[in-house]
């Protein structure tokens, strides 16, 4: 809890107008969830792909990245295009095999649909097979992560300098342009180039929204509001998975996921700036003006015990400032104090270690393939993570932050090691699935608690 919480407590009580702004901010996580997680669906085929050569069949050849359930084994002139030569012979009257006639009939019926409807990028650009294609997919994933790392650092610094709301709107609307353009790309390289600025700005949405919500509510409400806000991410992930299941075309999904942000064009007028940032930036008059505008002369005093959703108490006319610059203890903290100040340096080092362990283990422990269709498996993964965020809410509200973090990191680490041993060849599928789910639930719970703990430990100027 920062030093000036006692003098700005009235600015953090959740009145009815603040509760509405928090609800609006929660919906910002829909485009964030889309841009962050859609890559895992774009790079998984909706139909099985056979990359091996089948020379034993009378129709020898390779499927060349074409889903096996849609086509028979085909002759292939190269790795990027397949042709059904026996079917061509059948149409010319040279072959009378009934089995071949059934196979070719199925292939001809599905060939047009396969060319028109490209469910994923690996099916459109034939990236399912070969080490070179796998390397290209890895480069695409890493480049987006690098963009997020660079973006979250720069955007955080700019948000402390120019305000949370301005940077939030930039991170919200600029990706609409690049995300929409990527839906019309004709090459994989151009698709990756257009995704880079989206990744640069997208990660800033996560922290900006969370910090604005945390700075808008009183300390005793931060655990509930923060955990429920983060729980909206897997909830939106379920919506995205169900939508992609019915669209079955990555271009349509990319365009829809980018343009859905246009529904928030009213946000510049509906979402207020963080009042704590105003205080920390010596804009006390803005805080007083904001409280005056939000008051409808309905309450006698500014009580410190208002509950969530209560109207702003303002029967009194604000003749005097709510916050006086003379009573405000100015914080001299900045990002440099993370290394200069001894206490902040210790906190930063410990949190960096925890963040690295949680993030590294989470990236290494993949969610088990419970069903063959990737979108259904994606929905199940988000349902599991939603359950983990609810656990984080109960733990943060009833127990605290520090002790649960230590226990959960230990459990997830043991589960990850056990999973690695199980994958070496035990052959027990149920054991691998159980260990994977336990590890991911613990890691996602740690993730939620770490975000909450980090924002509570740091002052506003470096939050």
C-alpha positions as CSV (number, residue, x, y, z in Angstrom):
1,X,0.0,0.0,0.0
2,X,1.6,3.2,-1.1
3,X,2.3,6.0,1.4
4,X,-0.3,8.5,0.1
5,X,-3.2,6.0,0.2
6,X,-4.6,7.7,3.3
7,X,-4.8,11.1,1.7
8,X,-6.3,9.8,-1.6
9,X,-8.7,7.2,-0.2
10,X,-11.8,9.0,-1.4
11,X,-10.4,8.8,-4.9
12,X,-10.3,5.0,-4.7
13,X,-13.8,4.2,-3.3
14,X,-15.8,2.5,-6.0
15,X,-18.8,4.6,-6.6
16,X,-21.4,3.8,-9.2
17,X,-19.7,5.6,-12.1
18,X,-16.4,3.9,-11.3
19,X,-18.1,0.5,-11.3
20,X,-19.4,1.2,-14.8
21,X,-16.0,2.3,-16.0
22,X,-14.5,-0.9,-14.6
23,X,-17.1,-2.9,-16.6
24,X,-16.2,-1.1,-19.7
25,X,-12.5,-1.7,-19.2
26,X,-13.1,-5.4,-18.7
27,X,-14.3,-5.7,-22.3
28,X,-10.9,-4.4,-23.5
29,X,-9.6,-7.9,-22.7
30,X,-11.6,-9.4,-25.6
31,X,-9.3,-8.0,-28.4
32,X,-6.3,-8.6,-26.1
33,X,-7.2,-12.3,-25.7
34,X,-7.8,-12.6,-29.5
35,X,-4.4,-11.2,-30.6
36,X,-2.5,-13.0,-27.9
37,X,-3.9,-16.5,-28.3
38,X,-5.1,-16.8,-31.9
39,X,-1.7,-17.9,-33.1
40,X,-2.1,-21.3,-31.4
41,X,-5.3,-21.9,-33.5
42,X,-3.8,-20.5,-36.7
43,X,-1.0,-23.1,-36.5
44,X,-3.0,-26.2,-35.8
45,X,-4.7,-28.0,-38.7
46,X,-8.4,-28.7,-38.3
47,X,-7.9,-31.9,-40.3
48,X,-5.2,-34.6,-39.8
49,X,-2.1,-34.0,-42.0
50,X,0.0,-36.9,-43.3
51,X,3.6,-35.8,-44.0
52,X,5.0,-39.2,-44.7
53,X,5.4,-40.9,-48.1
54,X,3.1,-43.9,-48.7
55,X,4.7,-46.0,-51.5
56,X,2.9,-49.3,-50.6
57,X,-0.5,-48.2,-51.9
58,X,-1.4,-48.6,-55.5
59,X,-1.8,-44.8,-55.5
60,X,1.7,-44.1,-54.2
61,X,2.9,-40.6,-53.4
62,X,2.6,-38.0,-50.6
63,X,-0.3,-36.0,-49.4
64,X,1.8,-32.9,-49.4
65,X,0.2,-31.1,-46.5
66,X,-3.4,-31.8,-47.7
67,X,-5.6,-33.2,-45.0
68,X,-5.8,-37.0,-45.4
69,X,-9.5,-37.2,-44.6
70,X,-10.3,-35.1,-47.6
71,X,-8.1,-36.7,-50.2
72,X,-6.8,-40.1,-51.2
73,X,-3.0,-40.7,-51.4
74,X,-1.9,-38.5,-54.3
75,X,1.0,-38.3,-56.7
76,X,3.0,-35.1,-56.0
77,X,5.2,-33.1,-58.3
78,X,6.5,-30.9,-55.5
79,X,5.9,-30.3,-51.8
80,X,3.7,-27.3,-52.3
81,X,1.1,-28.6,-54.7
82,X,-0.6,-32.0,-55.1
83,X,-2.4,-33.4,-58.1
84,X,-4.6,-36.5,-58.4
85,X,-3.1,-38.1,-61.5
86,X,-5.1,-41.4,-61.2
87,X,-8.2,-39.3,-61.0
88,X,-7.3,-37.6,-64.2
89,X,-6.8,-41.0,-65.8
90,X,-10.1,-42.1,-64.5
91,X,-11.9,-39.1,-66.0
92,X,-10.2,-39.8,-69.3
93,X,-11.6,-43.4,-69.3
94,X,-8.3,-45.1,-68.8
95,X,-9.1,-46.7,-65.4
96,X,-12.3,-48.6,-64.4
97,X,-11.5,-49.4,-60.8
98,X,-14.6,-48.9,-58.6
99,X,-12.6,-48.1,-55.5
100,X,-10.6,-45.5,-57.3
101,X,-13.9,-44.0,-58.6
102,X,-15.1,-43.5,-55.0
103,X,-11.8,-42.0,-53.9
104,X,-11.7,-39.6,-56.8
105,X,-15.3,-38.6,-56.4
106,X,-14.6,-37.6,-52.8
107,X,-11.5,-35.7,-53.9
108,X,-13.2,-33.8,-56.6
109,X,-16.2,-32.9,-54.3
110,X,-13.8,-31.5,-51.7
111,X,-11.2,-29.9,-53.9
112,X,-13.1,-26.7,-54.5
113,X,-14.1,-26.3,-50.8
114,X,-10.5,-27.0,-49.7
115,X,-9.2,-24.2,-52.0
116,X,-11.9,-21.7,-51.0
117,X,-11.9,-22.3,-47.3
118,X,-8.5,-22.3,-45.7
119,X,-9.1,-22.9,-42.0
120,X,-5.5,-22.1,-40.8
121,X,-2.4,-20.5,-42.2
122,X,-0.5,-23.8,-42.3
123,X,-3.2,-25.2,-44.7
124,X,-3.2,-22.1,-46.9
125,X,0.6,-21.7,-47.1
126,X,1.5,-25.4,-46.7
127,X,3.5,-25.0,-43.5
128,X,2.5,-28.3,-41.8
129,X,5.4,-30.5,-43.0
130,X,9.2,-30.1,-43.1
131,X,11.8,-28.7,-40.8
132,X,12.0,-25.4,-42.8
133,X,8.2,-24.8,-42.4
134,X,8.4,-25.6,-38.7
135,X,11.3,-23.1,-38.4
136,X,9.1,-20.5,-40.1
137,X,6.3,-21.1,-37.6
138,X,8.7,-20.8,-34.7
139,X,10.1,-17.5,-36.1
140,X,6.5,-16.2,-36.3
141,X,5.8,-17.1,-32.7
142,X,9.1,-15.7,-31.3
143,X,8.8,-12.5,-33.3
144,X,5.4,-11.8,-31.7
145,X,6.7,-12.5,-28.2
146,X,9.7,-10.2,-28.8
147,X,7.3,-7.4,-29.9
148,X,5.3,-7.9,-26.7
149,X,8.4,-7.7,-24.5
150,X,9.6,-4.5,-26.2
151,X,6.1,-3.0,-26.3
152,X,5.2,-3.6,-22.7
153,X,8.4,-1.9,-21.5
154,X,8.0,1.2,-23.7
155,X,4.3,1.5,-23.2
156,X,4.7,1.3,-19.5
157,X,7.2,4.2,-19.5
158,X,5.0,6.3,-21.7
159,X,1.9,5.5,-19.6
160,X,3.7,6.9,-16.5
161,X,4.7,10.0,-18.5
162,X,1.5,10.8,-20.5
163,X,-1.2,9.0,-18.7
164,X,-2.9,5.6,-18.7
165,X,-5.9,6.5,-20.7
166,X,-4.1,7.9,-23.7
167,X,-1.8,4.9,-24.1
168,X,-4.8,2.6,-23.6
169,X,-6.7,4.1,-26.5
170,X,-3.6,3.9,-28.7
171,X,-3.0,0.2,-27.8
172,X,-6.7,-0.5,-28.4
173,X,-7.3,1.2,-31.8
174,X,-4.0,1.1,-33.7
175,X,-4.0,-2.8,-33.8
176,X,-7.3,-2.6,-35.6
177,X,-5.6,-1.2,-38.7
178,X,-2.7,-3.8,-38.8
179,X,-5.0,-6.7,-37.7
180,X,-7.5,-6.0,-40.5
181,X,-4.8,-5.7,-43.1
182,X,-3.3,-9.0,-42.1
183,X,-6.6,-10.7,-43.0
184,X,-6.0,-9.7,-46.7
185,X,-2.3,-10.7,-46.9
186,X,-1.2,-13.1,-49.6
187,X,2.2,-14.2,-48.2
188,X,3.2,-15.6,-44.9
189,X,6.1,-13.0,-44.5
190,X,3.8,-10.1,-44.9
191,X,1.4,-11.6,-42.3
192,X,4.2,-11.8,-39.8
193,X,5.3,-8.2,-40.5
194,X,1.7,-6.9,-39.9
195,X,1.5,-8.9,-36.7
196,X,4.6,-7.3,-35.2
197,X,3.1,-3.9,-34.4
198,X,0.0,-5.7,-33.1
199,X,2.1,-7.5,-30.6
200,X,4.0,-4.4,-29.7
201,X,0.8,-2.6,-28.6
202,X,-1.3,-5.5,-27.6
203,X,0.5,-6.5,-24.4
204,X,0.2,-3.0,-23.1
205,X,-3.6,-3.6,-22.9
206,X,-3.2,-6.2,-20.2
207,X,-1.2,-4.0,-17.8
208,X,-2.8,-0.7,-18.5
209,X,-6.4,-2.0,-17.9
210,X,-5.3,-3.8,-14.8
211,X,-3.4,-0.8,-13.4
212,X,-6.3,1.6,-14.1
213,X,-8.8,-0.7,-12.4
214,X,-6.5,-1.2,-9.4
215,X,-5.9,2.5,-9.1
216,X,-9.7,3.1,-9.2
217,X,-10.7,0.9,-6.3
218,X,-10.0,0.9,-2.6
219,X,-7.3,-1.4,-1.2
220,X,-9.8,-3.8,0.4
221,X,-11.5,-4.4,-3.0
222,X,-8.4,-4.9,-5.1
223,X,-8.2,-8.7,-4.7
224,X,-11.8,-9.3,-5.8
225,X,-11.9,-6.8,-8.6
226,X,-8.4,-7.7,-9.9
227,X,-8.9,-11.4,-10.0
228,X,-12.4,-11.1,-11.6
229,X,-10.9,-8.8,-14.2
230,X,-8.2,-11.4,-15.1
231,X,-10.8,-14.1,-15.1
232,X,-12.4,-12.4,-18.0
233,X,-9.4,-13.4,-20.2
234,X,-10.2,-17.1,-20.3
235,X,-13.9,-16.3,-20.5
236,X,-13.2,-14.4,-23.7
237,X,-11.0,-17.2,-24.8
238,X,-14.0,-19.6,-24.7
239,X,-16.0,-17.1,-26.8
240,X,-13.1,-16.9,-29.4
241,X,-12.8,-20.7,-29.6
242,X,-16.5,-21.2,-30.1
243,X,-16.6,-18.5,-32.8
244,X,-13.7,-20.0,-34.7
245,X,-15.3,-23.4,-34.6
246,X,-18.2,-22.1,-36.7
247,X,-16.3,-19.7,-39.0
248,X,-13.6,-22.3,-40.0
249,X,-11.6,-19.7,-41.9
250,X,-8.7,-17.8,-40.4
251,X,-9.2,-14.8,-42.7
252,X,-12.8,-14.3,-41.5
253,X,-11.7,-14.8,-37.9
254,X,-8.8,-12.4,-38.2
255,X,-11.1,-9.7,-39.7
256,X,-13.8,-10.2,-37.1
257,X,-11.4,-10.3,-34.2
258,X,-9.8,-7.0,-35.3
259,X,-12.9,-5.1,-36.2
260,X,-14.8,-6.0,-33.0
261,X,-12.7,-3.3,-31.3
262,X,-14.7,-0.7,-33.1
263,X,-17.5,-1.3,-30.7
264,X,-15.5,0.6,-28.1
265,X,-15.3,3.9,-30.0
266,X,-17.3,5.5,-27.2
267,X,-14.6,4.7,-24.7
268,X,-12.7,8.0,-25.0
269,X,-15.8,9.6,-23.4
270,X,-16.9,6.8,-21.0
271,X,-13.6,5.8,-19.4
272,X,-12.0,8.4,-17.0
273,X,-8.2,8.7,-16.4
274,X,-6.7,7.2,-13.3
275,X,-7.3,9.5,-10.4
276,X,-4.1,8.2,-8.7
277,X,-2.1,9.1,-11.7
278,X,-3.5,12.6,-11.6
279,X,-2.5,12.9,-8.0
280,X,1.0,11.5,-8.6
281,X,1.4,13.9,-11.6
282,X,0.5,16.9,-9.5
283,X,-2.8,17.4,-11.3
284,X,-4.9,17.8,-8.1
285,X,-7.4,20.1,-9.8
286,X,-8.3,17.4,-12.3
287,X,-9.2,15.0,-9.5
288,X,-11.4,17.6,-7.8
289,X,-13.1,18.5,-11.1
290,X,-13.7,14.8,-11.8
291,X,-15.4,14.3,-8.5
292,X,-17.5,17.4,-9.0
293,X,-18.7,16.2,-12.4
294,X,-19.5,12.8,-11.0
295,X,-21.5,14.2,-8.1
296,X,-25.3,14.7,-8.4
297,X,-25.8,16.2,-4.9
298,X,-27.1,13.0,-3.4
299,X,-25.1,12.4,-0.3
300,X,-24.1,14.5,2.8
301,X,-20.4,13.7,3.0
302,X,-17.6,11.9,1.5
303,X,-17.7,8.7,3.6
304,X,-14.8,6.3,3.6
305,X,-17.1,3.3,4.0
306,X,-19.0,3.3,0.8
307,X,-19.6,0.0,-0.8
308,X,-19.1,-1.1,-4.4
309,X,-21.7,0.4,-6.6
310,X,-22.9,3.1,-4.2
311,X,-23.6,6.5,-5.6
312,X,-21.1,9.3,-5.2
313,X,-22.0,11.1,-1.9
314,X,-22.3,14.7,-3.0
315,X,-25.2,16.7,-1.6
316,X,-22.6,19.1,-0.5
317,X,-21.3,21.5,-3.2
318,X,-17.6,21.2,-3.7
319,X,-16.6,24.7,-2.7
320,X,-13.2,23.4,-1.4
321,X,-10.9,21.0,-3.1
322,X,-11.2,17.4,-2.1
323,X,-7.5,17.0,-2.1
324,X,-5.2,19.8,-1.1
325,X,-1.7,19.9,-2.6
326,X,-0.4,21.0,0.9
327,X,-1.5,17.6,2.4
328,X,-0.2,15.5,-0.4
329,X,3.1,13.7,0.1
330,X,4.7,13.8,-3.3
331,X,6.3,10.6,-4.4
332,X,9.7,11.1,-6.0
333,X,9.8,7.5,-7.2
334,X,10.5,6.6,-10.8
335,X,11.5,3.6,-12.8
336,X,15.1,4.2,-11.8
337,X,14.2,3.7,-8.2
338,X,13.6,0.0,-8.9
339,X,17.4,-0.4,-8.8
340,X,18.4,2.6,-6.6
341,X,16.1,2.2,-3.7
342,X,17.1,-0.8,-1.5
343,X,13.7,-2.0,-0.6
344,X,12.3,-1.7,-4.2
345,X,15.5,-3.4,-5.5
346,X,14.9,-6.4,-3.2
347,X,11.2,-6.6,-4.2
348,X,12.1,-6.3,-7.9
349,X,14.7,-9.1,-7.8
350,X,12.3,-11.5,-6.0
351,X,9.4,-10.7,-8.3
352,X,11.6,-11.1,-11.4
353,X,12.6,-14.6,-10.3
354,X,9.0,-15.6,-9.6
355,X,7.9,-14.1,-12.9
356,X,10.6,-16.0,-14.8
357,X,9.8,-19.3,-13.1
358,X,6.0,-19.0,-13.6
359,X,6.3,-17.9,-17.3
360,X,9.0,-20.4,-18.3
361,X,7.2,-23.3,-16.8
362,X,3.9,-22.2,-18.3
363,X,5.4,-22.0,-21.8
364,X,7.0,-25.5,-21.3
365,X,3.9,-27.3,-20.0
366,X,1.5,-27.6,-22.9
367,X,-2.2,-28.3,-22.3
368,X,-2.9,-32.0,-23.2
369,X,-4.8,-32.8,-26.3
370,X,-8.1,-34.0,-24.9
371,X,-10.0,-33.9,-28.2
372,X,-8.8,-33.9,-31.8
373,X,-10.4,-30.6,-32.9
374,X,-8.1,-27.7,-31.9
375,X,-10.9,-25.2,-31.2
376,X,-12.7,-27.5,-28.8
377,X,-9.4,-28.3,-27.0
378,X,-8.8,-24.5,-26.8
379,X,-12.2,-24.0,-25.2
380,X,-11.4,-26.7,-22.6
381,X,-8.0,-25.1,-21.9
382,X,-9.6,-21.7,-21.2
383,X,-12.3,-23.3,-19.0
384,X,-9.5,-24.8,-16.9
385,X,-7.8,-21.4,-16.7
386,X,-11.0,-19.7,-15.7
387,X,-11.2,-22.2,-12.8
388,X,-7.7,-21.3,-11.8
389,X,-8.5,-17.6,-11.7
390,X,-11.4,-18.3,-9.4
391,X,-9.1,-20.2,-7.1
392,X,-6.8,-17.2,-7.1
393,X,-9.7,-15.0,-6.1
394,X,-10.5,-17.2,-3.1
395,X,-6.9,-17.5,-2.1
396,X,-6.1,-13.8,-2.4
397,X,-9.2,-12.8,-0.5
398,X,-9.0,-15.4,2.3
399,X,-5.3,-16.2,2.7
400,X,-3.1,-13.6,1.1
401,X,-0.5,-13.3,-1.6
402,X,3.0,-14.3,-0.4
403,X,2.4,-17.8,1.2
404,X,0.1,-19.1,-1.6
405,X,2.7,-18.0,-4.2
406,X,5.4,-20.0,-2.6
407,X,3.2,-23.1,-2.2
408,X,1.8,-22.9,-5.8
409,X,5.3,-22.4,-7.3
410,X,6.5,-25.4,-5.5
411,X,3.5,-27.6,-6.5
412,X,3.8,-26.5,-10.2
413,X,7.5,-27.1,-10.2
414,X,7.1,-30.7,-8.8
415,X,4.3,-31.3,-11.3
416,X,6.4,-30.1,-14.2
417,X,9.3,-32.3,-13.2
418,X,7.0,-35.3,-12.8
419,X,5.5,-34.6,-16.2
420,X,8.9,-34.5,-17.8
421,X,9.7,-37.9,-16.2
422,X,6.3,-39.3,-17.4
423,X,6.9,-38.1,-20.9
424,X,10.1,-40.1,-21.1
425,X,8.2,-43.3,-21.8
426,X,5.9,-44.4,-19.0
427,X,3.0,-44.7,-21.5
428,X,0.4,-43.7,-18.9
429,X,-1.7,-41.1,-20.8
430,X,-3.9,-40.4,-17.8
431,X,-0.9,-39.5,-15.7
432,X,0.5,-37.1,-18.3
433,X,-2.9,-35.4,-18.6
434,X,-3.3,-35.1,-14.8
435,X,0.2,-33.7,-14.3
436,X,-0.3,-31.2,-17.1
437,X,-3.6,-29.9,-15.9
438,X,-2.3,-29.6,-12.2
439,X,0.8,-27.7,-13.3
440,X,-1.1,-25.3,-15.6
441,X,-3.8,-24.6,-12.9
442,X,-1.1,-23.8,-10.3
443,X,0.9,-21.7,-12.8
444,X,-2.1,-19.6,-13.9
445,X,-3.1,-19.1,-10.3
446,X,0.4,-17.9,-9.6
447,X,0.1,-15.6,-12.7
448,X,-3.0,-13.9,-11.3
449,X,-1.5,-13.5,-7.8
450,X,1.8,-12.1,-9.2
451,X,0.0,-9.4,-11.2
452,X,-2.1,-8.5,-8.2
453,X,0.9,-8.6,-5.8
454,X,3.1,-6.6,-8.2
455,X,0.7,-3.7,-8.6
456,X,0.1,-3.6,-4.8
457,X,3.8,-3.5,-3.9
458,X,4.9,-0.7,-6.2
459,X,3.9,3.0,-5.9
460,X,1.8,4.7,-8.6
461,X,4.8,6.2,-10.4
462,X,6.4,2.8,-11.2
463,X,3.3,0.6,-11.1
